[in-house]
Amino acid sequence: MSFTDLFKIHRTDDRTPIPILLLMVLLFALFTFKMFDG
């Protein structure tokens, strides 16, 4: 399952609030920053 497929699932599912998707993106960004920071 690609990221676009996951995004489409979240978009089509009205029961899933948008803030949850934004939180997932924020956590991913923080994880990536920690990896680059060492």
SEVO-132819 format. One line per 5 residues: number of its first residue (from 0); their letters; for each residue x, y, z of N, C-alpha, C. Coordinates in nm, 4 decimals, decimal comma. Layout:
<rs>
NUM	A	X Y Z X Y Z X Y Z | ... .
</rs>
This chain:
<rs>
0	MSFTD	0,0854 -0,1204 0,0000 0,0000 0,0000 0,0000 0,0886 0,1248 0,0000 | 0,0684 0,2095 -0,0988 0,1481 0,3311 -0,1088 0,0873 0,4431 -0,0241 | 0,1611 0,5518 -0,0082 0,1134 0,6636 0,0737 -0,0089 0,7284 0,0108 | -0,0127 0,7306 -0,1235 -0,1271 0,7917 -0,1920 -0,2530 0,7111 -0,1679 | -0,2395 0,5783 -0,1650 -0,3555 0,4921 -0,1395 -0,4075 0,5165 0,0020 .
5	LFKIH	-0,3148 0,5300 0,0970 -0,3539 0,5549 0,2359 -0,4249 0,6895 0,2464 | -0,3743 0,7891 0,1715 -0,4354 0,9216 0,1733 -0,5759 0,9166 0,1154 | -0,5938 0,8390 0,0074 -0,7256 0,8260 -0,0547 -0,8239 0,7612 0,0418 | -0,7766 0,6600 0,1167 -0,8628 0,5912 0,2127 -0,9085 0,6895 0,3206 | -0,8154 0,7727 0,3683 -0,8512 0,8703 0,4713 -0,9456 0,9760 0,4150 .
10	RTDDR	-0,9290 1,0086 0,2886 -1,0142 1,1105 0,2264 -1,1562 1,0584 0,2061 | -1,1698 0,9298 0,1706 -1,3011 0,8727 0,1427 -1,3731 0,8335 0,2710 | -1,2974 0,8144 0,3791 -1,3590 0,7743 0,5053 -1,3953 0,8988 0,5859 | -1,5247 0,9300 0,5905 -1,5696 1,0501 0,6615 -1,5577 1,0336 0,8128 | -1,5455 0,9094 0,8588 -1,5360 0,8851 1,0033 -1,3981 0,9204 1,0570 .
15	TPIPI	-1,3004 0,9311 0,9660 -1,1649 0,9650 1,0083 -1,1430 1,1155 0,9975 | -1,1286 1,1840 1,1106 -1,1082 1,3295 1,1085 -0,9748 1,3669 1,0453 | -0,9723 1,4842 0,9840 -0,8509 1,5313 0,9174 -0,7337 1,5522 1,0150 | -0,7568 1,6041 1,1364 -0,6456 1,6257 1,2310 -0,5618 1,5008 1,2543 | -0,6225 1,3822 1,2465 -0,5474 1,2580 1,2658 -0,4458 1,2417 1,1532 .
20	LLLMV	-0,4875 1,2724 1,0308 -0,3962 1,2627 0,9167 -0,2836 1,3646 0,9305 | -0,3184 1,4850 0,9751 -0,2173 1,5895 0,9945 -0,1197 1,5481 1,1037 | -0,1702 1,4825 1,2087 -0,0846 1,4370 1,3178 0,0130 1,3317 1,2674 | -0,0340 1,2423 1,1802 0,0531 1,1389 1,1232 0,1653 1,2026 1,0431 | 0,1306 1,3058 0,9646 0,2316 1,3753 0,8842 0,3315 1,4459 0,9752 .
25	LLFAL	0,2830 1,5052 1,0837 0,3699 1,5763 1,1774 0,4677 1,4798 1,2436 | 0,4179 1,3634 1,2854 0,5038 1,2631 1,3475 0,6088 1,2141 1,2483 | 0,5687 1,1954 1,1223 0,6630 1,1515 1,0192 0,7714 1,2566 0,9969 | 0,7314 1,3843 0,9958 0,8275 1,4932 0,9767 0,9249 1,4985 1,0945 | 0,8732 1,4811 1,2159 0,9579 1,4834 1,3350 1,0562 1,3669 1,3326 .
30	FTFKM	1,0087 1,2488 1,2925 1,0944 1,1304 1,2835 1,2059 1,1521 1,1814 | 1,1712 1,2108 1,0671 1,2704 1,2377 0,9621 1,3726 1,3402 1,0106 | 1,3260 1,4421 1,0827 1,4159 1,5454 1,1352 1,5150 1,4844 1,2340 | 1,4672 1,3933 1,3195 1,5547 1,3283 1,4172 1,6602 1,2440 1,3463 | 1,6230 1,1787 1,2369 1,7189 1,0956 1,1635 1,8273 1,1822 1,1005 .
35	FDG	1,7877 1,2949 1,0399 1,8849 1,3839 0,9765 1,9701 1,4555 1,0815 | 1,9118 1,4807 1,1988 1,9842 1,5501 1,3052 2,0848 1,4565 1,3712 | 2,0607 1,3270 1,3616 2,1521 1,2299 1,4192 2,1086 1,1916 1,5571 .
</rs>
